């Protein structure tokens, strides 16, 4: 994909800006009118990973993008204790946050807790029903040990749903530019989309797309890479935590995560 095509897309955006007024029937991709809102937001990184320190990775890189409003806070909460037993957050605790970034790479190691792990999906669906926003990363929508199912996987919630995982090392993935619609959705604002790399891993999930969800982009491995639910409150990123561990190598991917957090928080929609 060369930059000439990308430039043509941005020209289309400029044209759309002129024609999008208060009386128009703009859809979810409509640019915002008026000045940007700078209200600080509270973000929670909710994780289930092998090593607790990995859960701390997203905060610094996301803050460093400067995309979140000044004064915003990012906290972390592990769904697993040191023995990989399930830790269930209090629903009232979740409601303290404007947006939650969900990252999983494992789940509880005993069958009883693994079944209870699905209850987390119900908690997150309730959180969204209460006005919260979610950004869900790989492998949270996987069919196996790391997947969060329950009501979160019911129609209208997670835009990316359980699909197969293929084993075998994969290279970094780029976005297929022809899969992106113009004008750009706000998750792409300020991002060099033709330089956006999603980190490779030894496993790659191929999530399905919820019937009511909007697919924002596919990658060159043929996966549904970025999607949003119809209500605009949940974004699915088929993106591994590695992006936050090596933010210099995946700068555009980290910006994508920050843009997604900002979008689902709703601060720019009031």
N, C-alpha and C positions, 0 to 999 in steps of 0.2 A: 504493500500500500504506500503510494507516494504522497507527499504533503500537498500536492496540487489538488488531489481529491478531497483531502481534509479541509483545505482552504475553501473549496467550493461549498462544503457543508457549512462552514462558518458564515459564508456569504448568505446562505439560505437562512441561517439563524438571524442575521442582521435584518433581513427582509421581514422575517416573522415578528421581530421586536416591534417594527413599525405598525404592523397590522393587528397587534394583540392589545385590545383596550378593555375597559371595564365592561363593555357591552358584549364582548365576544364570548363564544362558547369554547373556551380553551380547555384542553385536556390536561392530563397530569404533566405533560412536557412543556406547558406554557411557562415562559420566563416570568419571574415575579415582578410586580409593579412597585415603584416607590423605593425608598432607601432600604439597605440591608438592616436586618434586626441584629442587635449585638448582645442580646440577653444571654448571660452565662447559663450553661446547662450542666447537669450532673449525669455522668455516664458510668455504667457498670460493665466491666469485663467479666462475664460469667463463663467459667471454663471447666472442662473435665479433661485433664491431660496427665501424661505419665509423671512428669516432674513439675512440682508446684511452681518453681521459679519461672517456668515457661509462661505461666499465666500472667506474669508481670511484663511480658514483652510488649504488648500493644500500646500501653499508656504513653511512654516516651515518644516513640515515632509518630503517633497520632497527634500528640500535643505539638510536636515540632513542625508539623505541616502549617500551623497557623490558621487552619480552616475552622476549628472550633472557636466560638466567641471567647474573647479575653475573660479570664476568671473562671472558665469551665474546669470542673474537676472530673478525674477518672479514677474510680475505685475498682477493686478486683474481689471476686468471690469464687472459691473453688467448690465445685459440686462434689468433690472427693476429698477425703482426709488422707493422711499419710499412708494408710493401709488400703486405700482405694475403696473405702466404704462410702456410701452415698450420704451427702450432707444436703438436706432440703432447705432452701432459703424460706424465710417467712414471707408470705405474700405482701404484707405491709412494708417490709424492707424493700422489695422490688419496686413498689409504687413510689419510692422516694426518688427514683431516677427517671430522667427524661428519655433516655435511650439505653438499650442494653446490647452489647456486642457479645455474641455467643460463639465460643470456639471449643470444639471437642476433638480429642484424638484417642480417647479411650472411654470406658465406662466402668461401673462397678464390676468387681471380679467374682462375686457370688451371684447365683441365680436369683435369689430373693431380692437383692438390691437391684439387679439388672431389670427385673420386672418393675420395681418401684421407680426406676430411672424414667420410665414413660410418664410418670406423674409430673415430671418437670415440664413436659409438653403442655399439660393442662394448666400449670401455674403460669407459663409464658403466654398462653392464649388468654388467660384471665387478665394478665398484665396489659396486653394489647387492648382488650375490651375496656380496660380502665383508662385508656388514653396514652399508653406507653408505646414506644417504637422499638423494633428489633432489627438488628443486622446479624444474620446467621451465616456462619462460615462453614466450609468443609471441615470436618466430616459429620457435622450435626444432622445432616439429612441423609446419612448413609444407612443402609439396611442392617448393619451389624452392630458391633460392640459400642461404637461411638455415637450411634444415631439417637436423636431425641424424637420420640414419636408422640403417642398420646394425641390430645386435641390439636396440638400445633401442626400436625400433619393432616388435619381435616380440611375440607374444601374452604377456601377463602383466607387461610392463614399462611403458612409457609409457602412462598411462591415456588421454591425448589423442593421437590419431594423425593422420597426414597427411590433410589435407582441403583444399578449395579456398580460395583467397585472393581476395577481391573488392576491386577497386580503386575509389577514390572516397572522398573525405573522409567520415568518420563522426563523429557526436557521441559524447560520453561515454556509457557503457552502464551501466545499473542492473541489479540482480539481480531476477529474477522470483521473488517470495516463494513462490509456489505450487510452485516447483520444488525448494524446500528441505524436507527431512524433519526432523521433530522426534522425539526430542531432537536438538539441534544437534550437528553434528560439531565436534570441538575447534578446527578451523581458524576457526570463527566465534566462539569465545569472546571476550568483551570487545569485540565489534564491533557497531556499530549497522548491522545488515545492510540495513535499509531506507534507509540513507544511503551504502551502499557503491557507489562509482562506479569503473568500469574505464575508463581513459583511451581516448579516441577517437584515430584516426590516419587517414592517407590510405589505409591498407590495413587490411583486417580479415580475419583467418583464421577459417574455419569448420571446426575440427578434428573428426574423427570420434571415436568412443568405442570403446576396446578392449572386446572382448566380455566380459571378466571384470572390467572396471573398474566403479567405483561413481561415478555422476554426482552431485555434491554441489550443483550449481546451474547454471542457465542464465541468460543475460542477455536484455535486451529486444530485442536484435537477432537472437535465435534461435540463438546459438552455445552450444556446450558450454563453459561458462565456467570451471568448477572441477570437477576429478575426481581420484580417487585409485585406485591400482591395488589389486588384491585383497589383496596382501601388506602394504599400508599403508606401503610404503617409498618410493613415488614419487607426488608430487602434481603435476598439471598445472594451470597458471593461464593462461588465455587473456588475458594482461595484458601490455601493452607497457611498456618501460623508462621511459616518460614519467612514470609514477607516482612514480618515485624522483627524477626531476628537479624535480618540483613537489609535494613531500610535503605541503605545507599544503593543497593542493587535493584531494589523494587520500589523506587520513589513514587512512581505513578500508581502502583497498587495500594500503597499506604494512603495516598491522597484519595483514592477511590473509597477506601474504608472510612476515612474521615468525612468525606462528602456524604456518604451513605448514613453515617451516624447523625450528621447535622440534619439531613433531610427527614429521617424518620422521627427526629425529636420534635418536629413541627414548629420550630422557632421562626422559620421563614414563611409560615403559612397563615399567620394571624394578621 
